[in-house]
Amino acid sequence: MTLYDIPLRTLAGEPTSLADYRGRAVLLVNVASQCGLTPQYAGLERLQKEYADRGFTVLGVPCNQFAGQEPGSAEEIETFCSTTYGVTFPLLEKTEVNGESRHPLYARLTGVADEAGEAGDVQWNFEKFLISPAGEPVARLRPGTEPEAPELIAAIEAQLPG
């Protein structure tokens, strides 16, 4: 089973999968609306605008597992993201990224090591996984890495198709 085969749902509850992004580099980020790192939404949106036409997509995954920092409904999350940060990138439904109810996508991604060689549980909101256009995880950046950090920009540019 590849990452493309794992069923997902959009924030609106519609079925989707990473196969919808085949051939694009995808930055998958677990997001939250009431976190100290929430301002990273602005940088994520700038990445989306900068690279979308070059085969790149940010994909936000709301998660309420870290200090209850994403308590809202799908509608509240959508409204917050669009009105506060002008988010245009797609959002998935609220998802568990750690623990017994960890989503199968994150069961696979948490096996990916970060820049220090460490795999395992997602540490906090705004942990980032870069997926290649072929659907393979190629980088994991911890929550403190800003969306426009040089190492993340370089990793994204290295994955842009064609």
C-alpha positions as CSV (number, residue, x, y, z in Angstrom):
1,M,0.0,0.0,0.0
2,T,1.3,3.4,-0.9
3,L,0.5,6.8,0.6
4,Y,-1.8,7.3,-2.4
5,D,-4.0,4.3,-1.4
6,I,-4.8,5.6,2.1
7,P,-8.4,7.0,2.2
8,L,-8.7,10.6,3.5
9,R,-11.6,13.0,3.9
10,T,-11.7,16.7,3.1
11,L,-12.7,19.2,5.8
12,A,-16.1,19.2,4.2
13,G,-16.3,15.4,4.7
14,E,-15.8,14.4,1.0
15,P,-13.6,11.3,0.2
16,T,-10.2,12.1,-1.1
17,S,-6.6,10.7,-1.0
18,L,-3.1,11.8,-1.7
19,A,-3.6,10.3,-5.2
20,D,-5.5,13.5,-6.0
21,Y,-2.1,15.2,-5.7
22,R,-0.1,12.6,-7.8
23,G,2.7,14.4,-9.7
24,R,2.7,17.3,-7.2
25,A,5.0,18.0,-4.2
26,V,2.8,18.1,-1.1
27,L,3.7,19.7,2.2
28,L,1.4,17.9,4.8
29,V,1.1,19.9,8.0
30,N,-1.0,19.1,11.1
31,V,-2.5,22.5,12.0
32,A,-4.4,24.1,14.9
33,S,-6.2,27.4,15.3
34,Q,-5.4,28.2,18.9
35,C,-1.7,27.4,19.1
36,G,1.3,29.6,19.6
37,L,2.5,28.4,16.2
38,T,-0.9,29.2,14.5
39,P,0.7,32.3,12.7
40,Q,2.6,29.7,10.6
41,Y,-0.6,29.6,8.6
42,A,0.5,32.9,7.0
43,G,3.8,31.4,5.8
44,L,2.1,28.2,4.6
45,E,-0.3,30.3,2.5
46,R,2.7,32.3,1.0
47,L,4.3,28.9,0.1
48,Q,1.0,27.8,-1.5
49,K,0.8,31.0,-3.6
50,E,4.5,31.0,-4.5
51,Y,4.7,27.4,-5.7
52,A,1.2,26.2,-6.6
53,D,1.7,26.9,-10.3
54,R,4.9,24.9,-10.2
55,G,3.4,21.7,-9.0
56,F,3.2,22.2,-5.2
57,T,0.4,22.0,-2.7
58,V,0.2,22.6,1.1
59,L,-2.3,20.2,2.7
60,G,-3.5,21.2,6.1
61,V,-4.6,18.5,8.6
62,P,-6.4,19.9,11.6
63,C,-5.6,18.1,14.8
64,N,-6.9,18.6,18.4
65,Q,-4.5,16.2,20.1
66,F,-2.1,18.9,21.4
67,A,-3.6,20.7,24.4
68,G,-7.0,20.9,22.7
69,Q,-5.8,23.6,20.4
70,E,-8.1,22.8,17.5
71,P,-11.5,22.4,19.2
72,G,-13.7,23.9,16.4
73,S,-16.1,22.2,14.0
74,A,-15.2,21.8,10.3
75,E,-17.1,25.0,9.6
76,E,-15.4,26.9,12.4
77,I,-12.0,25.8,11.2
78,E,-12.8,26.7,7.6
79,T,-14.0,30.2,8.6
80,F,-11.0,30.8,10.9
81,C,-8.5,29.8,8.2
82,S,-10.1,31.8,5.4
83,T,-10.9,34.9,7.3
84,T,-7.8,35.1,9.6
85,Y,-5.1,33.9,7.2
86,G,-6.7,33.9,3.8
87,V,-6.0,30.2,3.5
88,T,-6.6,28.8,0.0
89,F,-4.8,25.5,0.3
90,P,-6.9,22.4,0.9
91,L,-7.7,21.2,4.4
92,L,-8.5,17.7,5.5
93,E,-10.9,16.6,8.3
94,K,-9.8,16.8,11.9
95,T,-7.4,13.9,12.3
96,E,-5.5,12.1,15.1
97,V,-1.8,11.9,14.4
98,N,-0.6,10.0,17.5
99,G,-1.9,7.3,19.7
100,E,-4.1,4.3,19.3
101,S,-6.5,6.1,17.0
102,R,-3.7,7.5,14.8
103,H,-4.8,7.8,11.2
104,P,-3.2,5.3,8.9
105,L,-1.5,8.1,6.9
106,Y,0.3,9.2,10.1
107,A,1.0,5.6,11.0
108,R,3.2,5.6,7.9
109,L,4.6,9.2,8.2
110,T,5.7,8.9,11.8
111,G,8.2,6.2,10.6
112,V,10.0,9.0,8.7
113,A,13.0,10.5,10.4
114,D,13.6,14.2,10.9
115,E,16.8,16.1,10.1
116,A,18.3,14.7,13.4
117,G,17.5,11.1,12.4
118,E,14.6,10.8,14.8
119,A,11.3,9.2,13.8
120,G,8.3,8.6,16.1
121,D,5.3,10.5,17.3
122,V,4.4,13.9,15.9
123,Q,5.7,16.4,18.6
124,W,3.2,19.2,18.3
125,N,1.0,21.2,15.9
126,F,2.6,22.3,12.7
127,E,4.9,19.4,12.1
128,K,5.7,19.1,8.4
129,F,6.1,16.2,6.1
130,L,7.2,16.8,2.5
131,I,5.8,14.2,0.0
132,S,7.5,13.9,-3.4
133,P,5.5,14.0,-6.7
134,A,5.9,10.2,-6.7
135,G,4.1,9.9,-3.4
136,E,7.1,9.2,-1.2
137,P,7.9,11.1,2.1
138,V,11.2,12.8,1.6
139,A,11.5,15.2,4.5
140,R,10.2,15.7,8.0
141,L,10.5,19.1,9.7
142,R,9.5,19.6,13.3
143,P,7.0,22.2,14.5
144,G,9.5,25.0,15.2
145,T,10.7,25.0,11.6
146,E,9.0,28.1,10.0
147,P,7.3,27.5,6.7
148,E,9.7,29.8,4.9
149,A,12.9,28.5,6.6
150,P,15.7,28.1,4.0
151,E,16.0,24.3,4.6
152,L,12.2,23.9,3.9
153,I,12.3,26.1,0.8
154,A,15.3,24.1,-0.5
155,A,13.6,20.8,0.1
156,I,10.4,22.0,-1.6
157,E,12.3,23.4,-4.6
158,A,14.2,20.1,-4.9
159,Q,10.8,18.2,-5.2
160,L,9.1,20.5,-7.7
161,P,8.2,18.5,-10.8
162,G,9.8,19.0,-14.2
